[in-house]
């Protein structure tokens, strides 16, 4: 995602892990917590219901999303 991208409040479509490959991003949760994410960091997203979260790209950011395989 290019620097300055902001994705409005949304829920995770399903639980997944997100790994930051490069760049810096930010996640703002519905309770007001803001998490800054740098390269090499991993976050588990499981807010499939509720108010969701907002994501922002501070710099050009490259992410990998890893979904759990269904049995």
N, C-alpha and C positions, 0 to 999 in steps of 0.2 A: 504494500500500500504506500502510495506517495506521502511525503511529509505533509502534515496538515489535514489529512483525511480524518473525518469524524463520522462514526456510524452511530446513529441515534439509538436510544434505548431499545434493546431486543433481548430475547431469551436464547439460550443455546438450543439448537434443534434436537440435540441429544447430548448426553454427557460425553466430553472429549478432553484430551490433553492438548495444550498449545505450547509449542516450543519456539522461542525467538531465535532465529538463525542470525539475523543482523539487524541493526538499527535499534531504535528505542520506541516503545509504545506505552500506552497507559490504559488502564481499565478502571472505570468508576462504577462501583456497585450501588445498588438501590439504597443501601444504608448510609451512603455518603463516603465510604472508604474509597480512596484512590490508590491503586497499585501501579508503580512504575516498573516496567519490564525492560530488561537489558539483554543483550545477546547471551545465549546459554541458559536463560531462565525458562522454567516450565510452570504453567498454571493449569489447574484442573478446573474446567468449566462445567458446572452441573445445575445451573439455574434454569431448568427447563420450564418452570412456572414462576409466577410472581411478576415483579416489575422489571426484571432483566438488568442489563448492564450497558454502559456506553463504552465504546472503544475509540482510541485516538492514536494517530501516528505522530510522534514527535519529530522523528526523522524518517527517511525512507525505511520501511520495515519489511522484513521477510519472515514469514511465519510458516510453521508446519502444524497441521491439525491432524491428530491421531484419534480416530474413532475406535471404540471398543467393538470387536467382532461379535456378532450375535450368534448365540449357540444354536 
